Amino acid sequence: MKIGIIKTEEQYNKYLKRMRKILDAKEGTKEFEELDLLALVLEKYEEEQFPIPESHPIDAIKFMMEQNNLTDDDLGKIIKSRSRVSEIFRGKRKLALNHIRAINRALHIPADILIKEY
């Protein structure tokens, strides 16, 4: 299959179908190389056509807390201040650098999301 830059939804669907077909290709085979290339062009097309909106730092924290079944008390332990959690969530206080570092380490939220202005 000749692979090029995706310009139409039809082409996108065709590439996606092909990718699913060869998903279990063995490393070192022609299909594996084709799979790598398909992944690159599909990813590029999806980034352009279906952009993910930037996350608000607090929304990102709440989402990761929910995913990890954490409570506000748990986050308080992470940032070493339960009272700061409610202040941050109510918008009374911004995340401090030490909070950002602790949350990044504990919840694996990229620091570039946590440092955004809000």
C-alpha positions in Angstrom: 0.0 0.0 0.0 1.4 3.4 -0.9 1.1 5.7 2.0 1.0 9.5 1.8 -0.3 12.5 3.8 -4.0 12.1 4.6 -6.1 14.7 2.9 -9.6 13.2 3.1 -11.7 11.4 5.6 -12.1 8.5 3.1 -8.3 8.2 3.0 -8.2 8.3 6.8 -10.7 5.5 7.1 -8.8 3.4 4.5 -5.6 3.8 6.4 -7.3 3.1 9.7 -8.8 -0.1 8.3 -5.4 -1.2 7.0 -3.7 -0.5 10.3 -6.2 -2.6 12.2 -5.6 -5.4 9.7 -1.8 -5.5 10.2 -1.8 -4.5 13.9 -0.1 -7.7 15.0 2.7 -7.5 12.4 6.0 -9.0 13.5 9.0 -6.6 14.0 11.3 -6.6 11.0 8.6 -7.4 8.5 7.3 -5.1 5.7 4.0 -4.9 7.4 5.7 -3.7 10.6 7.3 -0.9 8.7 4.0 -0.1 7.1 2.4 -0.1 10.5 4.9 2.5 11.8 4.3 4.7 8.9 0.5 4.4 9.1 0.7 5.3 12.8 2.6 8.5 12.0 0.3 9.8 9.3 -2.9 8.8 11.3 -1.6 10.5 14.4 -0.8 13.7 12.4 -4.2 13.7 10.8 -6.0 13.1 14.1 -4.0 15.9 15.8 -5.2 18.3 13.1 -8.7 17.2 12.7 -9.6 16.3 16.3 -7.6 18.6 18.5 -7.8 18.0 22.3 -8.7 21.2 24.1 -6.1 22.3 26.6 -6.9 21.2 30.2 -7.6 23.5 33.0 -5.1 22.7 35.8 -7.8 22.1 38.4 -9.9 20.0 36.0 -6.8 17.8 35.3 -6.2 17.3 39.0 -9.8 16.4 39.7 -9.9 14.0 36.7 -6.7 12.2 37.9 -8.1 12.1 41.4 -11.2 10.5 40.2 -9.3 8.0 38.0 -7.2 7.0 41.1 -10.1 7.0 43.6 -8.5 9.8 45.6 -10.3 12.2 47.9 -9.5 15.8 48.8 -7.9 14.4 52.0 -5.6 12.3 49.8 -4.6 15.3 47.8 -4.0 17.2 51.0 -1.5 14.6 52.0 0.2 14.9 48.6 0.6 18.7 48.8 1.0 18.5 52.6 -1.9 20.8 53.4 -5.6 19.8 53.5 -6.7 23.5 53.8 -4.9 24.4 50.7 -6.8 21.9 48.7 -10.2 23.6 49.3 -8.6 27.0 48.7 -7.2 25.9 45.4 -10.4 24.1 44.3 -12.5 27.2 45.2 -10.1 29.5 43.3 -9.0 31.4 46.4 -5.4 30.3 45.9 -3.2 29.3 43.0 -1.1 26.3 42.8 2.4 27.0 44.3 5.5 25.5 42.7 5.9 22.9 45.5 2.2 21.9 44.9 2.9 21.5 41.2 6.0 19.4 41.8 4.1 17.1 44.3 1.1 16.7 42.1 3.2 16.0 39.1 5.1 13.3 40.9 2.0 11.7 42.6 -0.6 12.0 39.8 1.7 12.1 36.8 0.0 15.2 35.4 2.4 17.0 33.1 3.9 20.1 34.7 3.0 22.2 31.6 -0.7 21.7 32.4 -0.3 22.5 36.0 1.6 25.7 35.5 -1.0 27.3 33.1 -2.6 30.5 34.2 -6.1 30.1 35.4 
